[in-house]
Amino acid sequence: MASVTSKNRYVALDVLRGMTIAGMILVNNPGTWSKIYPPLRHAAWFGCTPTDLVFPFFLFIVGTAMAFSFSKYLDGTLSMGSGYVKLYKRALLIFLVGLLLNAFPFFLTKPDPGLTFWENLGSYYSHLRIFGVLQRIAMAYALGGTLALWLKKPRRIIWVFGLVLLLHWGLLYFFGGDDPYSRETNFARVMDLFLVGPDHLYRGYGLPFDPEGVLGMLSGAGTVLMGYLAGICIRRNTQKIEAVSSLYTWGLVSLGAAMIWSIWLPISKPLWTASYVLYAGGWTLLLLAFFVYLIDIKQKEKWFMPFKALGLNPLFAFVMSGLFAKVFGRLIHWQTASGGTATPLGWLYHNVCVPVFGDNPAGSLAYAILYVAVFTFMAIALYKRKIIIKI
């Protein structure tokens, strides 16, 4: 999913992708979940905070980069068949990596002594969450990429993009009961319960419901296609300032359409509603226009080198952040003098961040920034060695 590598490369794509990954790591790893600034929290169900924009930003940029990487299939340089094969291989790999990250460390850390090893292992995997962020990326990338390769022409893609959003809305509205957008009866939850059962779904909303489930693949693909159309817009404008103008215009149009649609269809990240697609997409277009102007036209690339480095190895950094959180935040632990349990990451928060910033949202944010810095330095080291790890 790397962006174009020619002389017409838009560095802004790498920078925005890197900033998005930094944001994803930041909001997923506070010092303590009980002390977080409101903008760094997800909206409870409806509405949209800055945190709710981070994930769709990444999916959008995936689509934008596709407009460059798919050009060699659409212009006949490489066969369409090889394009589909590469698309599905990468999507499958991303999905499997996400599933393995959910399963890690692959065994119960506190097994039941009354059960055998195999019974404990069965108990562990009987409650394994199937979906997740990487799985949503994989499914949306596969479906969005398939439509882009199959439809070829931008005008067709625009029509299908609209149909995809309307189809997702229709499925939610007509098959979600009397309250189609509620946590309990929404069709996305009904579908996931039927396909994988309650034991394999996320429970952070107080009941089995997965915000990265199957139905959201449809509207998630809409986000990818929106990014793909933005990438085509960039490629077709020979002057970068013209691309900036187009991106700004369509960003404002998208935000306006989202606000109008939200009168009937609430903006909701958990449901990844069509109004949310347009709302998040509008903001992404505006930011992309701003960074294309600042970086690719005004040549301020050096200001953003750390984010560029993250943007060249985005999924690697995200996966490593998840592994570090599990290893140093759960697996490695020791008993304290007071009889409690401590971990390396917990020690960092309580002994470095709290004494300086306090046991408050500022201290929690300071820890999250330090955590992001670890993987930023890792990405910079890879960047300086010209190493790109594709997942």
DRENDO-960073 format. One record per residue (C-alpha): residue number from 1; residue in three letters; z, x, y. Coordinates in steps of 0.02 Angstrom, whole numbers. Each point is the difference from the previous one (the first is absolute). Layout:
 num residu      z      x      y
 NUM    ALA      Z      X      Y
...
***
This chain:
 num residu      z      x      y
   1    MET      0      0      0
   2    ALA    -27    147    117
   3    SER   -101    -32    155
   4    VAL   -171     69     38
   5    THR    -20    189     -7
   6    SER   -157     22    105
   7    LYS    -20     62    177
   8    ASN     22   -181     56
   9    ARG    172     -8    -80
  10    TYR    125   -110     90
  11    VAL    164     96     -4
  12    ALA     86   -157     69
  13    LEU    -15    -77   -174
  14    ASP    100    141    -78
  15    VAL    129     -5    140
  16    LEU     26   -188     -7
  17    ARG     11      6   -190
  18    GLY    130    139     14
  19    MET    100    -97    129
  20    THR     -4   -150   -114
  21    ILE     66     98   -149
  22    ALA    136     73    111
  23    GLY     44   -177     51
  24    MET      3    -61   -180
  25    ILE    119    140    -51
  26    LEU    107    -27    156
  27    VAL     31   -186    -25
  28    ASN     28     20   -188
  29    ASN    134    134     17
  30    PRO    135    -38    130
  31    GLY    167     87     -9
  32    THR     78   -168    -43
  33    TRP    -82   -170    -18
  34    SER    148    -82     87
  35    LYS    -35     89    166
  36    ILE   -182    -11     54
  37    TYR    -78    -36    170
  38    PRO    -84   -173      0
  39    PRO   -179     66     25
  40    LEU     24    104   -159
  41    ARG     39   -154   -104
  42    HIS   -128   -115    -81
  43    ALA     -8   -177     65
  44    ALA    103   -113   -114
  45    TRP   -151   -104    -54
  46    PHE   -107    -57    147
  47    GLY    -42    104    152
  48    CYS    -43    183     18
  49    THR    100    153     54
  50    PRO    -72    174     27
  51    THR     57     42   -176
  52    ASP   -107   -141    -69
  53    LEU   -154     81     75
  54    VAL     18    167    -91
  55    PHE    -68    -49   -171
  56    PRO   -153    -98     61
  57    PHE    -41    145    116
  58    PHE    -17    110   -154
  59    LEU   -107   -126    -96
  60    PHE   -110    -22    154
  61    ILE    -28    189     13
  62    VAL    -41      4   -185
  63    GLY   -141   -121     38
  64    THR    -56     98    153
  65    ALA    -12    161   -100
  66    MET   -100    -95   -134
  67    ALA   -137    -33    127
  68    PHE    -30    187      5
  69    SER     29     44   -184
  70    PHE   -108   -145    -63
  71    SER   -148     48    109
  72    LYS    -66    120   -133
  73    TYR    -12   -144   -124
  74    LEU    -76   -125    121
  75    ASP   -134    120     64
  76    GLY    -53     49   -176
  77    THR     67    178      3
  78    LEU    106    -44   -152
  79    SER    -20   -145   -120
  80    MET     94   -162     28
  81    GLY     63     11   -179
  82    SER     90    162     37
  83    GLY     76    -82    153
  84    TYR     76   -141   -103
  85    VAL     64    123   -131
  86    LYS     85    109    131
  87    LEU     72   -154     86
  88    TYR     79    -71   -158
  89    LYS     62    168    -64
  90    ARG     90     34    162
  91    ALA     70   -177     11
  92    LEU     64     12   -180
  93    LEU     80    169     34
  94    ILE     88    -63    156
  95    PHE     64   -153    -94
  96    LEU     65    106   -144
  97    VAL     86    122    118
  98    GLY     86   -147     85
  99    LEU     55    -71   -168
 100    LEU     66    170    -56
 101    LEU     94     18    165
 102    ASN     82   -169    -34
 103    ALA     44     56   -177
 104    PHE     68    171     49
 105    PRO    114     74    -69
 106    PHE    -66    -95   -153
 107    PHE    173    -32    -76
 108    LEU    166    -81     40
 109    THR    112    118     98
 110    LYS    153    -96    -63
 111    PRO    -44    -61   -175
 112    ASP    104   -130    -89
 113    PRO    101     96   -133
 114    GLY     -3   -155   -110
 115    LEU   -189      7    -17
 116    THR   -116    123    -85
 117    PHE   -117    114     98
 118    TRP   -148   -114    -34
 119    GLU     97   -156     47
 120    ASN     50     80    164
 121    LEU   -179     54     31
 122    GLY    -62   -177    -36
 123    SER    128    -71    120
 124    TYR    -60    121    135
 125    TYR   -184    -44    -15
 126    SER     31   -186    -21
 127    HIS     49     -2    184
 128    LEU   -129    123     67
 129    ARG    -84    -57    160
 130    ILE   -188     -5    -26
 131    PHE    -59     -6    180
 132    GLY     34    106    154
 133    VAL    -79     81    151
 134    LEU   -116    114    -97
 135    GLN    -49   -141   -116
 136    ARG    -47   -109    149
 137    ILE   -103    143     72
 138    ALA    -88     21   -167
 139    MET    -42   -184    -23
 140    ALA    -55    -29    180
 141    TYR   -102    161     -2
 142    ALA    -86    -49   -163
 143    LEU    -44   -177     57
 144    GLY    -45     48    178
 145    GLY   -103    148    -60
 146    THR    -91   -106   -128
 147    LEU    -50   -128    132
 148    ALA    -55    136    121
 149    LEU   -111     85   -130
 150    TRP    -69   -163    -67
 151    LEU    -36    -85    166
 152    LYS    -65    158     86
 153    LYS    -50    -81    165
 154    PRO    132    -22    136
 155    ARG    -54   -179     40
 156    ARG     31    -52   -180
 157    ILE    168     90      0
 158    ILE     53    -94    158
 159    TRP    -37   -167    -82
 160    VAL     90     46   -160
 161    PHE    147     70     99
 162    GLY     20   -171     80
 163    LEU    -19    -88   -167
 164    VAL    132    112    -80
 165    LEU    126    -44    135
 166    LEU    -40   -185    -12
 167    LEU     14      6   -190
 168    HIS    171     82      9
 169    TRP     58   -130    126
 170    GLY    -68   -142   -108
 171    LEU     88     64   -156
 172    LEU    165     12     93
 173    TYR    -19   -169     84
 174    PHE    -62   -107   -144
 175    PHE    100     76   -143
 176    GLY    165     38     86
 177    GLY     84   -170    -13
 178    ASP     73   -100    143
 179    ASP     51    158     93
 180    PRO   -145    118    -39
 181    TYR     65    150     98
 182    SER    180     -3    -59
 183    ARG     82    137   -104
 184    GLU     30   -116   -146
 185    THR   -163    -95    -22
 186    ASN   -138    112     71
 187    PHE   -148     20   -118
 188    ALA     10    191      4
 189    ARG    170    -10    -83
 190    VAL    -57   -134   -122
 191    MET   -147    109    -54
 192    ASP    106    156    -25
 193    LEU    133    -95    -97
 194    PHE   -137    -62   -117
 195    LEU    -84    170    -19
 196    VAL    146    121    -20
 197    GLY    159   -105     -1
 198    PRO    155      7    112
 199    ASP     73    159    -77
 200    HIS   -145    107     63
 201    LEU      2    -59    181
 202    TYR     86     63    157
 203    ARG    166    -86     38
 204    GLY     32     57    178
 205    TYR    -27   -176     68
 206    GLY    141    -76   -101
 207    LEU   -114    -65   -138
 208    PRO   -143     68   -108
 209    PHE   -144     22    124
 210    ASP   -111    151     22
 211    PRO    -76     33    173
 212    GLU   -127    113    -86
 213    GLY    -51   -124   -134
 214    VAL   -170    -54    -65
 215    LEU    -53   -133    126
 216    GLY     29    118    145
 217    MET   -135    111    -74
 218    LEU   -123   -127     71
 219    SER     60      6    180
 220    GLY     39    186    -20
 221    ALA   -183     24    -41
 222    GLY    -34    -93    163
 223    THR     98    134     92
 224    VAL   -103    134    -88
 225    LEU   -163    -87     45
 226    MET     55    -16    181
 227    GLY     27    188      2
 228    TYR   -167     26    -85
 229    LEU    -89   -100    135
 230    ALA     89    104    132
 231    GLY    -63    157    -89
 232    ILE   -178    -66      5
 233    CYS     20    -36    185
 234    ILE     56    180     28
 235    ARG   -142     73   -103
 236    ARG   -135   -103     85
 237    ASN     52     44    177
 238    THR    -78    169     37
 239    GLN    111     21    152
 240    LYS    186      2    -40
 241    ILE     45    -86    163
 242    GLU   -108   -148    -55
 243    ALA     99     -7   -162
 244    VAL    162     -3    101
 245    SER    -64   -145    105
 246    SER    -50    -99   -154
 247    LEU    165     32    -88
 248    TYR    101    -55    152
 249    THR   -104   -158     19
 250    TRP     14    -53   -181
 251    GLY    184     46     -3
 252    LEU     36   -122    140
 253    VAL   -110   -134    -82
 254    SER     94     23   -164
 255    LEU    170    -15     82
 256    GLY    -53   -157     91
 257    ALA    -69    -78   -159
 258    ALA    160     45    -93
 259    MET    110    -85    128
 260    ILE   -106   -157     -2
 261    TRP     -6     -6   -191
 262    SER    189     27     -9
 263    ILE     23   -175     72
 264    TRP    -49    -66   -173
 265    LEU     26    153   -110
 266    PRO    156    103     39
 267    ILE    -11    188     17
 268    SER     90     65   -154
 269    LYS     -3    173    -77
 270    PRO     82    -54   -166
 271    LEU   -141   -126    -25
 272    TRP   -129    113     86
 273    THR    -72   -155     82
 274    ALA   -173      0     80
 275    SER     77    -15    174
 276    TYR    102    156    -41
 277    VAL   -160     90    -53
 278    LEU    -79    -35    169
 279    TYR    159     38     98
 280    ALA     33    168    -84
 281    GLY   -186     39      1
 282    GLY    -10    -33    186
 283    TRP    139    123     37
 284    THR    -81    128   -116
 285    LEU   -165    -16     92
 286    LEU     85     29    167
 287    LEU     95    151    -62
 288    LEU   -153     72    -85
 289    ALA    -98    -20    163
 290    PHE    139     87     96
 291    PHE      8    148   -119
 292    VAL   -188     19    -12
 293    TYR     -2     13    189
 294    LEU    148    117     11
 295    ILE    -41    113   -148
 296    ASP   -187     -6    -32
 297    ILE    -58    -21    180
 298    LYS    137     85    102
 299    GLN     25    134   -136
 300    LYS    191    -15    -10
 301    GLU      2     33   -187
 302    LYS    129    140     10
 303    TRP    131   -122     61
 304    PHE     -9    -93   -164
 305    MET    -20    140   -127
 306    PRO    154    -51   -105
 307    PHE    -69   -177    -18
 308    LYS   -173     66    -41
 309    ALA     78    104   -139
 310    LEU     89   -154    -68
 311    GLY   -160   -100     15
 312    LEU    -94    122   -112
 313    ASN    128    -18   -141
 314    PRO     69   -175     33
 315    LEU     33    -72   -172
 316    PHE     67    166    -64
 317    ALA    128      1    142
 318    PHE     46   -182    -33
 319    VAL     23     27   -187
 320    MET    104    157     28
 321    SER    111    -94    122
 322    GLY     33   -132   -133
 323    LEU     39    130   -132
 324    PHE    117     95    116
 325    ALA     93   -160     41
 326    LYS     30    -35   -184
 327    VAL     43    178    -52
 328    PHE    109     51    147
 329    GLY     63   -173     44
 330    ARG     43    -64   -175
 331    LEU    -24    118   -146
 332    ILE     91    152     68
 333    HIS    178    -51     41
 334    TRP    179     58    -13
 335    GLN    174    -72     12
 336    THR     94     22    163
 337    ALA    184     39     21
 338    SER     31   -182     45
 339    GLY    -75    -57   -163
 340    GLY   -165    -59     73
 341    THR   -177     61    -35
 342    ALA   -104    109    115
 343    THR   -182     53     -3
 344    PRO    -95    139     94
 345    LEU    -85   -125    116
 346    GLY    162    -94     27
 347    TRP     85    164     42
 348    LEU   -137     39    126
 349    TYR     26   -166     87
 350    HIS    190      2      4
 351    ASN     24    186     36
 352    VAL   -146     40    115
 353    CYS    -65   -158     83
 354    VAL    161   -100     19
 355    PRO    102    140     83
 356    VAL   -138     28    129
 357    PHE    -68   -175     32
 358    GLY    135   -113    -73
 359    ASP      8   -124   -143
 360    ASN   -115   -119     92
 361    PRO   -187    -39     15
 362    ALA    -28    164     94
 363    GLY     74    101   -143
 364    SER    -98   -100   -128
 365    LEU   -161     29     97
 366    ALA     37    187     19
 367    TYR     15     13   -189
 368    ALA   -166    -92    -23
 369    ILE    -86    118    122
 370    LEU     69    151    -93
 371    TYR    -64    -75   -162
 372    VAL   -174    -23     74
 373    ALA      5    179     64
 374    VAL     22     67   -177
 375    PHE   -165    -74    -58
 376    THR    -86     40    164
 377    PHE     39    185    -23
 378    MET    -58    -15   -180
 379    ALA   -165    -76     60
 380    ILE    -20    135    133
 381    ALA     21    134   -133
 382    LEU   -137    -81   -105
 383    TYR   -110    -20    154
 384    LYS     13    184     46
 385    ARG    -51     46   -177
 386    LYS   -143   -127      9
 387    ILE     69    -93   -150
 388    ILE    -39   -186    -12
 389    ILE     80    -93   -145
 390    LYS    -97   -160    -30
 391    ILE     81   -144    -91
***
